[in-house]
Amino acid sequence: MVQFDSDDNPLRKDPSWSTQDEPSTRSLVDPILPRLRSIYEAAAESRSHPDDPTAAARFRDLLEDCVRSFADDERYRDDVRFLKICILYVSRRTCPALRFLSSFA
């Protein structure tokens, strides 16, 4: 049986590395992933502070930014995650006519 000394373990992460300083490999491959995380956090904040207009505005702005950024990207045309973001975005719009018309699209 092979045993690694804790100092010689090649799988051990260097404590000086920070995952927040460098983008993960997954987010480099999937550019929508960091935005989805931000939207998730903003949604949680908006739910926990329903009377805070800045939390609701941040959530709405993140949804709009994501939709505008990835609407023409072929990779996300059939992506369920992006479809959910689009539905959330349309449901957050203030114009009832737009919500009604978007239900037929």
C-alpha positions as CSV (number, residue, x, y, z in Angstrom):
1,M,0.0,0.0,0.0
2,V,1.3,3.4,-1.0
3,Q,1.1,6.1,1.6
4,F,1.8,9.7,1.2
5,D,3.3,11.9,3.8
6,S,1.0,14.9,4.3
7,D,3.8,17.2,3.1
8,D,4.5,15.2,0.0
9,N,0.9,14.5,-1.1
10,P,0.6,15.7,-4.7
11,L,-3.2,16.0,-4.4
12,R,-3.1,18.4,-1.5
13,K,-4.0,21.9,-2.3
14,D,-1.6,24.7,-1.7
15,P,-3.2,26.9,1.0
16,S,-1.9,30.0,-0.7
17,W,-4.2,29.2,-3.7
18,S,-7.6,30.9,-3.5
19,T,-10.5,29.7,-5.6
20,Q,-11.9,33.2,-5.5
21,D,-8.8,34.8,-7.0
22,E,-8.8,32.6,-10.1
23,P,-11.8,31.5,-12.2
24,S,-12.6,27.9,-12.0
25,T,-12.1,25.7,-15.0
26,R,-15.9,25.1,-15.2
27,S,-16.7,28.8,-15.4
28,L,-14.1,29.2,-18.2
29,V,-15.9,26.5,-20.2
30,D,-19.4,27.6,-19.3
31,P,-19.5,31.5,-19.3
32,I,-23.1,31.7,-18.0
33,L,-22.2,29.9,-14.8
34,P,-20.9,32.9,-12.8
35,R,-24.0,34.9,-13.8
36,L,-26.3,32.1,-12.7
37,R,-24.5,32.1,-9.3
38,S,-25.0,35.8,-9.0
39,I,-28.7,35.6,-10.0
40,Y,-29.2,32.8,-7.4
41,E,-27.6,34.9,-4.6
42,A,-29.6,38.0,-5.6
43,A,-32.8,35.9,-5.7
44,A,-32.1,34.6,-2.2
45,E,-31.4,38.2,-1.0
46,S,-34.6,39.5,-2.6
47,R,-36.6,36.8,-0.9
48,S,-35.1,37.4,2.5
49,H,-35.7,41.2,2.2
50,P,-38.9,41.5,0.2
51,D,-39.4,45.2,1.1
52,D,-35.9,46.2,0.0
53,P,-36.1,47.9,-3.4
54,T,-32.4,47.7,-4.0
55,A,-32.4,43.9,-3.6
56,A,-35.2,43.6,-6.1
57,A,-33.5,46.0,-8.5
58,R,-30.3,44.1,-8.3
59,F,-32.1,40.8,-9.1
60,R,-33.9,42.4,-12.0
61,D,-30.7,44.0,-13.4
62,L,-28.8,40.7,-13.2
63,L,-31.6,38.9,-15.0
64,E,-31.7,41.5,-17.7
65,D,-27.9,41.5,-18.1
66,C,-27.9,37.7,-18.5
67,V,-30.7,37.7,-21.0
68,R,-29.1,40.4,-23.1
69,S,-25.6,38.8,-22.9
70,F,-26.6,35.3,-23.9
71,A,-29.8,35.7,-26.1
72,D,-27.8,35.4,-29.3
73,D,-25.4,32.7,-28.1
74,E,-26.1,29.4,-29.9
75,R,-24.8,27.4,-26.9
76,Y,-27.7,28.5,-24.8
77,R,-30.5,28.3,-27.3
78,D,-31.7,25.0,-25.9
79,D,-30.3,25.3,-22.4
80,V,-32.9,24.8,-19.7
81,R,-31.0,27.1,-17.3
82,F,-31.1,30.0,-19.7
83,L,-34.8,29.3,-20.4
84,K,-35.5,29.6,-16.7
85,I,-33.6,32.9,-16.6
86,C,-35.7,34.2,-19.5
87,I,-38.9,33.2,-17.8
88,L,-37.9,34.8,-14.6
89,Y,-36.9,38.0,-16.5
90,V,-40.2,38.2,-18.3
91,S,-42.2,37.5,-15.2
92,R,-40.4,40.4,-13.4
93,R,-41.2,42.9,-16.1
94,T,-43.6,45.6,-14.9
95,C,-45.7,45.8,-18.1
96,P,-48.6,43.4,-17.9
97,A,-49.1,43.5,-21.7
98,L,-45.6,42.3,-22.2
99,R,-46.1,39.4,-19.8
100,F,-49.3,38.5,-21.6
101,L,-47.7,38.7,-25.1
102,S,-44.6,36.7,-24.0
103,S,-46.8,33.8,-22.9
104,F,-47.6,33.2,-26.6
105,A,-44.0,33.3,-27.8
